[in-house]
Amino acid sequence: MLLIKNLIYWLILVISAPIAFIITVLSVPFPQGPNKIGRAWARLLLWSLKNIIGLNYKVTGRENIPNRPAIICSKHQSGWETLALQEIFPLQVFVAKKELFRLPFFGWGLKIAKTIGIDRSSGAKATQELLKQGMARKQEGFWINIFPEGTRIPPGQRGKYKQGAARMAKLLEMDMVPVALNSGEYWPRNSFYKYPGTVEVIIGEPIAHDSGEYAELTARCEAWIEEQQQLINGKGPCAAQTASPPPSE
């Protein structure tokens, strides 16, 4: 049954992606139009995960979400959080690799939705571009979503936390909101299968942008996230795996 459920989910994704892209293009003339369409598409996929796969989520710490745009600094284990964070937090733009813009429909939609694209190989230039685009998005009223480890990290592991989020926080005067989650235990990296269960999301108190230098803000964000990870690690069916075959039923 799990195979059939996953096939249905992927069918919904494949059919809805080009439709969502067309609507996204048509929404460009409207303020924040593409981002609102992107959030609606994310909610469709989250609904499909919940009602077809049986993959739901619960959030602890919603009261810590500030009432003004901030920088979301989340653990990154799978594609799940790129959907769910759009539903949990106010309208936002992601920081992503420019290479993603080449992907049909999904990547094109990211670009239209003003995703902050960076070229990691360009060094200092990438930082300048990050800040330039970040300031523009802030002025448009968007939150900014950046994964401080830079890439997906398997459950139970820790990547190197980069200072990009802290730099944006200080220079754009936006507080950092740390987020811990265990999505990779239900949606393994590069796996066809998504598994039923409940992803746990914990939102921490904002880290004030003026409460330290780059290294200090980054260290505080890392310490909080990794401490919370210890509370939610090991609860999903793929806790010790980066990918796995479907369980027998």
Phi and psi restraints in degrees (value plus and minus 20) as a CYANA .aco file:
   2 LEU   PHI     -82.4   -42.4
   2 LEU   PSI     -57.8   -17.8
   3 LEU   PHI     -81.9   -41.9
   3 LEU   PSI     -66.5   -26.5
   4 ILE   PHI     -82.8   -42.8
   4 ILE   PSI     -63.0   -23.0
   5 LYS   PHI     -82.3   -42.3
   5 LYS   PSI     -60.7   -20.7
   6 ASN   PHI     -89.1   -49.1
   6 ASN   PSI     -55.9   -15.9
   7 LEU   PHI     -82.8   -42.8
   7 LEU   PSI     -60.1   -20.1
   8 ILE   PHI     -84.3   -44.3
   8 ILE   PSI     -63.6   -23.6
   9 TYR   PHI     -79.8   -39.8
   9 TYR   PSI     -68.2   -28.2
  10 TRP   PHI     -83.7   -43.7
  10 TRP   PSI     -54.0   -14.0
  11 LEU   PHI     -83.8   -43.8
  11 LEU   PSI     -63.5   -23.5
  12 ILE   PHI     -80.6   -40.6
  12 ILE   PSI     -63.9   -23.9
  13 LEU   PHI     -82.0   -42.0
  13 LEU   PSI     -68.5   -28.5
  14 VAL   PHI     -84.7   -44.7
  14 VAL   PSI     -59.7   -19.7
  15 ILE   PHI     -92.8   -52.8
  15 ILE   PSI     -60.3   -20.3
  16 SER   PHI     -97.2   -57.2
  16 SER   PSI     -46.7    -6.7
  17 ALA   PHI     -78.7   -38.7
  17 ALA   PSI     -73.1   -33.1
  18 PRO   PHI     -86.0   -46.0
  18 PRO   PSI     -51.8   -11.8
  19 ILE   PHI     -86.2   -46.2
  19 ILE   PSI     -65.2   -25.2
  20 ALA   PHI     -82.5   -42.5
  20 ALA   PSI     -56.0   -16.0
  21 PHE   PHI     -85.0   -45.0
  21 PHE   PSI     -64.2   -24.2
  22 ILE   PHI     -81.2   -41.2
  22 ILE   PSI     -65.4   -25.4
  23 ILE   PHI     -84.4   -44.4
  23 ILE   PSI     -55.8   -15.8
  24 THR   PHI     -81.5   -41.5
  24 THR   PSI     -64.7   -24.7
  25 VAL   PHI     -80.9   -40.9
  25 VAL   PSI     -63.3   -23.3
  26 LEU   PHI     -87.6   -47.6
  26 LEU   PSI     -42.7    -2.7
  27 SER   PHI    -108.2   -68.2
  27 SER   PSI     -22.4    17.6
  28 VAL   PHI     -75.1   -35.1
  28 VAL   PSI     -60.5   -20.5
  29 PRO   PHI     -85.7   -45.7
  29 PRO   PSI     -35.7     4.3
  30 PHE   PHI    -114.6   -74.6
  30 PHE   PSI     122.3   162.3
  31 PRO   PHI     -76.0   -36.0
  31 PRO   PSI     104.0   144.0
  32 GLN   PHI      38.2    78.2
  32 GLN   PSI      -2.6    37.4
  33 GLY   PHI     -74.7   -34.7
  33 GLY   PSI     -74.2   -34.2
  34 PRO   PHI     -78.3   -38.3
  34 PRO   PSI     -56.0   -16.0
  35 ASN   PHI     -90.7   -50.7
  35 ASN   PSI     -55.1   -15.1
  36 LYS   PHI     -88.7   -48.7
  36 LYS   PSI     -57.8   -17.8
  37 ILE   PHI     -87.5   -47.5
  37 ILE   PSI     -60.2   -20.2
  38 GLY   PHI     -80.9   -40.9
  38 GLY   PSI     -60.1   -20.1
  39 ARG   PHI     -86.8   -46.8
  39 ARG   PSI     -58.5   -18.5
  40 ALA   PHI     -84.0   -44.0
  40 ALA   PSI     -60.0   -20.0
  41 TRP   PHI     -85.9   -45.9
  41 TRP   PSI     -60.8   -20.8
  42 ALA   PHI     -80.3   -40.3
  42 ALA   PSI     -60.5   -20.5
  43 ARG   PHI     -86.8   -46.8
  43 ARG   PSI     -54.7   -14.7
  44 LEU   PHI     -81.8   -41.8
  44 LEU   PSI     -65.3   -25.3
  45 LEU   PHI     -88.4   -48.4
  45 LEU   PSI     -57.1   -17.1
  46 LEU   PHI     -85.3   -45.3
  46 LEU   PSI     -58.8   -18.8
  47 TRP   PHI     -82.2   -42.2
  47 TRP   PSI     -61.8   -21.8
  48 SER   PHI     -85.2   -45.2
  48 SER   PSI     -61.6   -21.6
  49 LEU   PHI     -81.9   -41.9
  49 LEU   PSI     -61.9   -21.9
  50 LYS   PHI     -90.0   -50.0
  50 LYS   PSI     -67.6   -27.6
  51 ASN   PHI    -110.2   -70.2
  51 ASN   PSI     -36.8     3.2
  52 ILE   PHI    -127.7   -87.7
  52 ILE   PSI     -71.6   -31.6
  53 ILE   PHI    -100.9   -60.9
  53 ILE   PSI     -54.2   -14.2
  54 GLY   PHI      72.4   112.4
  54 GLY   PSI       1.3    41.3
  55 LEU   PHI    -120.1   -80.1
  55 LEU   PSI      90.0   130.0
  56 ASN   PHI    -135.8   -95.8
  56 ASN   PSI    -194.9  -154.9
  57 TYR   PHI    -171.4  -131.4
  57 TYR   PSI     138.7   178.7
  58 LYS   PHI    -152.5  -112.5
  58 LYS   PSI     127.6   167.6
  59 VAL   PHI    -138.6   -98.6
  59 VAL   PSI     111.8   151.8
  60 THR   PHI    -133.1   -93.1
  60 THR   PSI     111.7   151.7
  61 GLY   PHI      77.5   117.5
  61 GLY   PSI       1.2    41.2
  62 ARG   PHI     -76.5   -36.5
  62 ARG   PSI     -49.8    -9.8
  63 GLU   PHI     -85.9   -45.9
  63 GLU   PSI     -33.3     6.7
  64 ASN   PHI    -105.8   -65.8
  64 ASN   PSI     -24.6    15.4
  65 ILE   PHI     -93.4   -53.4
  65 ILE   PSI      97.1   137.1
  66 PRO   PHI     -89.8   -49.8
  66 PRO   PSI     146.7   186.7
  67 ASN   PHI    -113.7   -73.7
  67 ASN   PSI      -6.4    33.6
  68 ARG   PHI    -158.5  -118.5
  68 ARG   PSI     135.9   175.9
  69 PRO   PHI     -73.0   -33.0
  69 PRO   PSI     117.8   157.8
  70 ALA   PHI    -160.8  -120.8
  70 ALA   PSI    -199.3  -159.3
  71 ILE   PHI    -123.5   -83.5
  71 ILE   PSI      98.2   138.2
  72 ILE   PHI    -101.9   -61.9
  72 ILE   PSI     101.3   141.3
  73 CYS   PHI    -136.0   -96.0
  73 CYS   PSI      74.9   114.9
  74 SER   PHI    -131.3   -91.3
  74 SER   PSI     128.2   168.2
  75 LYS   PHI     -79.3   -39.3
  75 LYS   PSI     126.9   166.9
  76 HIS   PHI    -150.0  -110.0
  76 HIS   PSI      87.1   127.1
  77 GLN   PHI    -137.4   -97.4
  77 GLN   PSI     -41.6    -1.6
  78 SER   PHI    -179.8  -139.8
  78 SER   PSI    -192.8  -152.8
  79 GLY   PHI     -99.0   -59.0
  79 GLY   PSI     -31.0     9.0
  80 TRP   PHI     -78.6   -38.6
  80 TRP   PSI     -65.2   -25.2
  81 GLU   PHI     -88.4   -48.4
  81 GLU   PSI     -42.6    -2.6
  82 THR   PHI     -87.7   -47.7
  82 THR   PSI     -40.8    -0.8
  83 LEU   PHI    -111.2   -71.2
  83 LEU   PSI     -73.5   -33.5
  84 ALA   PHI     -87.3   -47.3
  84 ALA   PSI     -56.2   -16.2
  85 LEU   PHI     -84.2   -44.2
  85 LEU   PSI     -45.0    -5.0
  86 GLN   PHI     -91.0   -51.0
  86 GLN   PSI     -48.2    -8.2
  87 GLU   PHI    -105.7   -65.7
  87 GLU   PSI     -52.8   -12.8
  88 ILE   PHI     -97.5   -57.5
  88 ILE   PSI     -60.4   -20.4
  89 PHE   PHI    -125.6   -85.6
  89 PHE   PSI     144.8   184.8
  90 PRO   PHI     -81.5   -41.5
  90 PRO   PSI     154.0   194.0
  91 LEU   PHI     -73.3   -33.3
  91 LEU   PSI     114.6   154.6
  92 GLN   PHI    -164.9  -124.9
  92 GLN   PSI     145.3   185.3
  93 VAL   PHI    -143.5  -103.5
  93 VAL   PSI     129.3   169.3
  94 PHE   PHI    -117.1   -77.1
  94 PHE   PSI     136.5   176.5
  95 VAL   PHI    -119.7   -79.7
  95 VAL   PSI     103.8   143.8
  96 ALA   PHI    -164.9  -124.9
  96 ALA   PSI     144.6   184.6
  97 LYS   PHI     -87.9   -47.9
  97 LYS   PSI     118.2   158.2
  98 LYS   PHI     -80.7   -40.7
  98 LYS   PSI     -46.5    -6.5
  99 GLU   PHI     -79.7   -39.7
  99 GLU   PSI     -47.3    -7.3
 100 LEU   PHI     -85.1   -45.1
 100 LEU   PSI     -44.1    -4.1
 101 PHE   PHI     -84.7   -44.7
 101 PHE   PSI     -37.3     2.7
 102 ARG   PHI    -101.5   -61.5
 102 ARG   PSI     -33.5     6.5
 103 LEU   PHI     -88.9   -48.9
 103 LEU   PSI     112.5   152.5
 104 PRO   PHI     -77.6   -37.6
 104 PRO   PSI     118.3   158.3
 105 PHE   PHI      43.4    83.4
 105 PHE   PSI     -85.4   -45.4
 106 PHE   PHI     -82.1   -42.1
 106 PHE   PSI     -72.1   -32.1
 107 GLY   PHI     -86.1   -46.1
 107 GLY   PSI     -60.2   -20.2
 108 TRP   PHI     -83.1   -43.1
 108 TRP   PSI     -59.9   -19.9
 109 GLY   PHI     -84.6   -44.6
 109 GLY   PSI     -57.4   -17.4
 110 LEU   PHI     -79.2   -39.2
 110 LEU   PSI     -63.6   -23.6
 111 LYS   PHI     -86.3   -46.3
 111 LYS   PSI     -63.9   -23.9
 112 ILE   PHI     -82.7   -42.7
 112 ILE   PSI     -53.9   -13.9
 113 ALA   PHI    -102.0   -62.0
 113 ALA   PSI      -6.7    33.3
 114 LYS   PHI      45.3    85.3
 114 LYS   PSI      13.1    53.1
 115 THR   PHI     -78.5   -38.5
 115 THR   PSI     119.4   159.4
 116 ILE   PHI     -99.4   -59.4
 116 ILE   PSI      85.7   125.7
 117 GLY   PHI    -112.9   -72.9
 117 GLY   PSI     112.8   152.8
 118 ILE   PHI    -146.8  -106.8
 118 ILE   PSI     128.7   168.7
 119 ASP   PHI    -127.0   -87.0
 119 ASP   PSI      83.7   123.7
 120 ARG   PHI     -82.7   -42.7
 120 ARG   PSI     -42.5    -2.5
 121 SER   PHI    -101.2   -61.2
 121 SER   PSI     -26.9    13.1
 122 SER   PHI    -112.0   -72.0
 122 SER   PSI     -15.6    24.4
 123 GLY   PHI      40.5    80.5
 123 GLY   PSI    -145.4  -105.4
 124 ALA   PHI     -80.2   -40.2
 124 ALA   PSI     -51.4   -11.4
 125 LYS   PHI     -82.9   -42.9
 125 LYS   PSI     -56.0   -16.0
 126 ALA   PHI     -83.6   -43.6
 126 ALA   PSI     -59.8   -19.8
 127 THR   PHI     -84.3   -44.3
 127 THR   PSI     -62.5   -22.5
 128 GLN   PHI     -82.5   -42.5
 128 GLN   PSI     -62.3   -22.3
 129 GLU   PHI     -87.2   -47.2
 129 GLU   PSI     -58.0   -18.0
 130 LEU   PHI     -79.1   -39.1
 130 LEU   PSI     -65.7   -25.7
 131 LEU   PHI     -91.5   -51.5
 131 LEU   PSI     -58.6   -18.6
 132 LYS   PHI     -81.9   -41.9
 132 LYS   PSI     -69.8   -29.8
 133 GLN   PHI     -88.2   -48.2
 133 GLN   PSI     -57.1   -17.1
 134 GLY   PHI     -81.1   -41.1
 134 GLY   PSI     -62.1   -22.1
 135 MET   PHI     -82.8   -42.8
 135 MET   PSI     -60.7   -20.7
 136 ALA   PHI     -83.7   -43.7
 136 ALA   PSI     -61.4   -21.4
 137 ARG   PHI     -88.8   -48.8
 137 ARG   PSI     -57.6   -17.6
 138 LYS   PHI     -81.0   -41.0
 138 LYS   PSI     -63.7   -23.7
 139 GLN   PHI     -84.7   -44.7
 139 GLN   PSI     -43.3    -3.3
 140 GLU   PHI    -107.6   -67.6
 140 GLU   PSI     -21.7    18.3
 141 GLY   PHI      71.4   111.4
 141 GLY   PSI     -10.1    29.9
 142 PHE   PHI    -104.8   -64.8
 142 PHE   PSI     129.5   169.5
 143 TRP   PHI     -98.2   -58.2
 143 TRP   PSI     141.4   181.4
 144 ILE   PHI    -140.9  -100.9
 144 ILE   PSI     109.7   149.7
 145 ASN   PHI    -131.4   -91.4
 145 ASN   PSI      96.6   136.6
 146 ILE   PHI    -152.3  -112.3
 146 ILE   PSI     114.9   154.9
 147 PHE   PHI    -110.7   -70.7
 147 PHE   PSI      88.3   128.3
 148 PRO   PHI     -82.2   -42.2
 148 PRO   PSI     -42.5    -2.5
 149 GLU   PHI    -103.1   -63.1
 149 GLU   PSI     -30.0    10.0
 150 GLY   PHI      64.4   104.4
 150 GLY   PSI     -39.8     0.2
 151 THR   PHI    -176.9  -136.9
 151 THR   PSI     152.7   192.7
 152 ARG   PHI     -91.0   -51.0
 152 ARG   PSI     115.8   155.8
 153 ILE   PHI    -138.0   -98.0
 153 ILE   PSI     110.2   150.2
 154 PRO   PHI     -79.0   -39.0
 154 PRO   PSI     131.3   171.3
 155 PRO   PHI     -74.1   -34.1
 155 PRO   PSI     118.6   158.6
 156 GLY   PHI      63.6   103.6
 156 GLY   PSI     -21.8    18.2
 157 GLN   PHI    -134.8   -94.8
 157 GLN   PSI     143.0   183.0
 158 ARG   PHI    -147.0  -107.0
 158 ARG   PSI     111.0   151.0
 159 GLY   PHI    -113.1   -73.1
 159 GLY   PSI    -199.1  -159.1
 160 LYS   PHI    -104.2   -64.2
 160 LYS   PSI     101.7   141.7
 161 TYR   PHI    -100.2   -60.2
 161 TYR   PSI     101.3   141.3
 162 LYS   PHI    -111.5   -71.5
 162 LYS   PSI     142.4   182.4
 163 GLN   PHI    -112.1   -72.1
 163 GLN   PSI     -13.5    26.5
 164 GLY   PHI     -77.5   -37.5
 164 GLY   PSI     -62.2   -22.2
 165 ALA   PHI     -84.8   -44.8
 165 ALA   PSI     -62.6   -22.6
 166 ALA   PHI     -85.5   -45.5
 166 ALA   PSI     -59.2   -19.2
 167 ARG   PHI     -82.3   -42.3
 167 ARG   PSI     -65.1   -25.1
 168 MET   PHI     -83.2   -43.2
 168 MET   PSI     -61.6   -21.6
 169 ALA   PHI     -79.0   -39.0
 169 ALA   PSI     -67.6   -27.6
 170 LYS   PHI     -92.0   -52.0
 170 LYS   PSI     -65.6   -25.6
 171 LEU   PHI     -95.3   -55.3
 171 LEU   PSI     -47.8    -7.8
 172 LEU   PHI    -117.4   -77.4
 172 LEU   PSI     -25.2    14.8
 173 GLU   PHI      36.5    76.5
 173 GLU   PSI      33.4    73.4
 174 MET   PHI    -147.1  -107.1
 174 MET   PSI     110.7   150.7
 175 ASP   PHI     -90.8   -50.8
 175 ASP   PSI     139.2   179.2
 176 MET   PHI    -122.2   -82.2
 176 MET   PSI     114.6   154.6
 177 VAL   PHI    -135.0   -95.0
 177 VAL   PSI      86.6   126.6
 178 PRO   PHI     -96.8   -56.8
 178 PRO   PSI     124.1   164.1
 179 VAL   PHI    -156.2  -116.2
 179 VAL   PSI     107.6   147.6
 180 ALA   PHI    -127.7   -87.7
 180 ALA   PSI     126.9   166.9
 181 LEU   PHI    -180.8  -140.8
 181 LEU   PSI     143.0   183.0
 182 ASN   PHI    -145.2  -105.2
 182 ASN   PSI      18.5    58.5
 183 SER   PHI     -80.9   -40.9
 183 SER   PSI     -51.4   -11.4
 184 GLY   PHI     -85.5   -45.5
 184 GLY   PSI     -34.2     5.8
 185 GLU   PHI    -102.5   -62.5
 185 GLU   PSI     -27.2    12.8
 186 TYR   PHI    -143.7  -103.7
 186 TYR   PSI     -43.4    -3.4
 187 TRP   PHI    -152.4  -112.4
 187 TRP   PSI      62.1   102.1
 188 PRO   PHI     -85.1   -45.1
 188 PRO   PSI     131.2   171.2
 189 ARG   PHI     -81.1   -41.1
 189 ARG   PSI     112.9   152.9
 190 ASN   PHI      40.0    80.0
 190 ASN   PSI       3.7    43.7
 191 SER   PHI    -122.2   -82.2
 191 SER   PSI     119.7   159.7
 192 PHE   PHI     -86.5   -46.5
 192 PHE   PSI     -54.5   -14.5
 193 TYR   PHI    -105.4   -65.4
 193 TYR   PSI     118.0   158.0
 194 LYS   PHI    -133.5   -93.5
 194 LYS   PSI     121.4   161.4
 195 TYR   PHI    -133.6   -93.6
 195 TYR   PSI     128.3   168.3
 196 PRO   PHI     -88.7   -48.7
 196 PRO   PSI     133.9   173.9
 197 GLY   PHI     126.9   166.9
 197 GLY   PSI    -186.0  -146.0
 198 THR   PHI    -148.4  -108.4
 198 THR   PSI      91.6   131.6
 199 VAL   PHI     -90.9   -50.9
 199 VAL   PSI     115.1   155.1
 200 GLU   PHI    -121.0   -81.0
 200 GLU   PSI     110.9   150.9
 201 VAL   PHI    -142.4  -102.4
 201 VAL   PSI     109.2   149.2
 202 ILE   PHI    -141.9  -101.9
 202 ILE   PSI     104.9   144.9
 203 ILE   PHI    -124.9   -84.9
 203 ILE   PSI     107.3   147.3
 204 GLY   PHI    -113.7   -73.7
 204 GLY   PSI     149.1   189.1
 205 GLU   PHI     -85.2   -45.2
 205 GLU   PSI     123.7   163.7
 206 PRO   PHI     -78.2   -38.2
 206 PRO   PSI     123.2   163.2
 207 ILE   PHI    -119.0   -79.0
 207 ILE   PSI      93.9   133.9
 208 ALA   PHI     -80.9   -40.9
 208 ALA   PSI     115.6   155.6
 209 HIS   PHI     -85.1   -45.1
 209 HIS   PSI     -42.1    -2.1
 210 ASP   PHI    -124.6   -84.6
 210 ASP   PSI       2.1    42.1
 211 SER   PHI    -121.3   -81.3
 211 SER   PSI      -6.0    34.0
 212 GLY   PHI     147.7   187.7
 212 GLY   PSI     154.8   194.8
 213 GLU   PHI    -105.7   -65.7
 213 GLU   PSI     157.5   197.5
 214 TYR   PHI     -71.2   -31.2
 214 TYR   PSI     -72.2   -32.2
 215 ALA   PHI     -83.2   -43.2
 215 ALA   PSI     -59.9   -19.9
 216 GLU   PHI     -87.5   -47.5
 216 GLU   PSI     -64.1   -24.1
 217 LEU   PHI     -83.4   -43.4
 217 LEU   PSI     -62.1   -22.1
 218 THR   PHI     -83.1   -43.1
 218 THR   PSI     -63.5   -23.5
 219 ALA   PHI     -84.4   -44.4
 219 ALA   PSI     -59.6   -19.6
 220 ARG   PHI     -86.6   -46.6
 220 ARG   PSI     -61.0   -21.0
 221 CYS   PHI     -83.1   -43.1
 221 CYS   PSI     -66.8   -26.8
 222 GLU   PHI     -82.2   -42.2
 222 GLU   PSI     -66.9   -26.9
 223 ALA   PHI     -80.4   -40.4
 223 ALA   PSI     -62.6   -22.6
 224 TRP   PHI     -86.9   -46.9
 224 TRP   PSI     -68.4   -28.4
 225 ILE   PHI     -80.0   -40.0
 225 ILE   PSI     -68.8   -28.8
 226 GLU   PHI     -88.1   -48.1
 226 GLU   PSI     -50.3   -10.3
 227 GLU   PHI     -86.6   -46.6
 227 GLU   PSI     -62.4   -22.4
 228 GLN   PHI     -89.0   -49.0
 228 GLN   PSI     -53.3   -13.3
 229 GLN   PHI     -78.7   -38.7
 229 GLN   PSI     -54.7   -14.7
 230 GLN   PHI     -83.7   -43.7
 230 GLN   PSI     -44.7    -4.7
 231 LEU   PHI    -101.7   -61.7
 231 LEU   PSI     -43.0    -3.0
 232 ILE   PHI    -137.9   -97.9
 232 ILE   PSI     -26.2    13.8
 233 ASN   PHI     -87.5   -47.5
 233 ASN   PSI     129.4   169.4
 234 GLY   PHI      63.1   103.1
 234 GLY   PSI      -5.0    35.0
 235 LYS   PHI    -121.6   -81.6
 235 LYS   PSI     -36.2     3.8
 236 GLY   PHI    -117.8   -77.8
 236 GLY   PSI     146.6   186.6
 237 PRO   PHI     -87.0   -47.0
 237 PRO   PSI     -38.4     1.6
 238 CYS   PHI    -137.0   -97.0
 238 CYS   PSI      13.7    53.7
 239 ALA   PHI     -77.9   -37.9
 239 ALA   PSI     -57.8   -17.8
 240 ALA   PHI    -126.9   -86.9
 240 ALA   PSI      -1.8    38.2
 241 GLN   PHI    -151.1  -111.1
 241 GLN   PSI     127.0   167.0
 242 THR   PHI    -108.8   -68.8
 242 THR   PSI     -39.9     0.1
 243 ALA   PHI    -182.3  -142.3
 243 ALA   PSI     133.7   173.7
 244 SER   PHI    -175.9  -135.9
 244 SER   PSI     136.5   176.5
 245 PRO   PHI     -94.9   -54.9
 245 PRO   PSI     143.4   183.4
 246 PRO   PHI     -86.3   -46.3
 246 PRO   PSI     122.7   162.7
 247 PRO   PHI     -89.6   -49.6
 247 PRO   PSI     131.1   171.1
 248 SER   PHI     -91.7   -51.7
 248 SER   PSI     125.0   165.0
